[in-house]
Amino acid sequence: MDPHEPTHTTLLKPATVASRLGVSRTWLYEAAKTGRIPSIRIGGEDGPLRFISEDIERWLQDARSAWLPGQTPAATRGSGEATHGLRVVS
């Protein structure tokens, strides 16, 4: 992969992610604020909240792989990393 070539990453809006996860937007904003779910703020800490599709999928996979039958669900934590060539999806 050429480091000078832009990558195309899909960004998801909070309403889309909340709907996919079956959670409220309030929960999602709080989870993003505390680092519980990977997210980014476009343009700085007061910018619009977005989620990178690949990060959310990886976050879910990590939670699923950590869970074993008979145990309580695994806590999930994430980290947001900005990337280039972002595409917003609603």
C-alpha positions as CSV (number, residue, x, y, z in Angstrom):
1,M,0.0,0.0,0.0
2,D,1.4,3.4,-1.0
3,P,1.6,5.7,2.0
4,H,1.0,8.7,-0.3
5,E,-2.1,7.3,-1.8
6,P,-5.3,8.3,0.1
7,T,-7.3,5.6,1.7
8,H,-11.1,5.6,1.7
9,T,-12.7,5.0,5.0
10,T,-16.4,4.9,5.7
11,L,-17.5,7.2,8.5
12,L,-20.8,6.5,10.3
13,K,-23.0,9.0,12.0
14,P,-24.1,8.4,15.6
15,A,-27.8,7.7,14.7
16,T,-26.6,4.9,12.3
17,V,-24.3,3.3,14.9
18,A,-26.9,3.5,17.7
19,S,-29.5,1.8,15.4
20,R,-27.1,-0.9,14.4
21,L,-26.1,-1.6,18.0
22,G,-29.6,-1.3,19.4
23,V,-28.6,1.4,21.9
24,S,-29.7,5.0,22.5
25,R,-27.8,7.9,21.1
26,T,-27.3,9.1,24.6
27,W,-25.6,5.9,25.6
28,L,-23.5,6.0,22.4
29,Y,-22.3,9.6,23.0
30,E,-21.4,8.8,26.6
31,A,-19.5,5.6,25.5
32,A,-17.6,7.6,22.9
33,K,-16.8,10.3,25.5
34,T,-15.3,7.8,27.9
35,G,-13.5,5.8,25.3
36,R,-15.7,2.7,25.7
37,I,-16.3,2.6,21.9
38,P,-13.9,3.8,19.2
39,S,-14.8,7.1,17.7
40,I,-13.4,10.3,16.3
41,R,-14.3,14.0,16.4
42,I,-13.9,15.8,13.1
43,G,-12.0,19.0,13.5
44,G,-11.2,18.7,17.2
45,E,-12.9,18.0,20.5
46,D,-16.0,20.1,19.7
47,G,-16.4,18.7,16.1
48,P,-19.1,16.3,15.0
49,L,-18.8,12.7,16.4
50,R,-18.2,10.0,13.8
51,F,-17.4,6.3,13.9
52,I,-15.1,4.4,11.5
53,S,-17.0,1.4,10.2
54,E,-14.0,-0.9,10.4
55,D,-13.3,0.1,14.0
56,I,-16.8,-0.7,15.0
57,E,-16.7,-4.1,13.3
58,R,-13.3,-4.9,15.0
59,W,-14.7,-3.6,18.4
60,L,-17.7,-6.0,18.1
61,Q,-15.5,-8.9,17.0
62,D,-13.2,-8.3,20.0
63,A,-16.2,-8.3,22.3
64,R,-17.6,-11.5,20.8
65,S,-14.2,-13.4,20.9
66,A,-13.8,-12.5,24.6
67,W,-17.2,-13.9,25.5
68,L,-17.6,-17.5,26.6
69,P,-20.9,-19.2,27.3
70,G,-21.9,-18.9,30.9
71,Q,-20.0,-15.7,31.5
72,T,-21.3,-12.2,31.6
73,P,-20.7,-10.2,28.4
74,A,-17.1,-8.8,28.1
75,A,-16.6,-5.1,28.6
76,T,-15.5,-3.4,25.4
77,R,-13.1,-0.5,25.1
78,G,-11.9,1.3,22.0
79,S,-9.7,4.0,20.7
80,G,-10.4,6.4,18.0
81,E,-7.7,7.1,15.3
82,A,-8.2,9.6,12.6
83,T,-7.5,8.4,9.0
84,H,-7.4,10.1,5.6
85,G,-9.9,9.9,2.8
86,L,-13.0,9.6,5.0
87,R,-16.5,9.1,3.7
88,V,-19.6,9.9,5.8
89,V,-22.6,7.5,5.7
90,S,-25.9,8.2,7.3
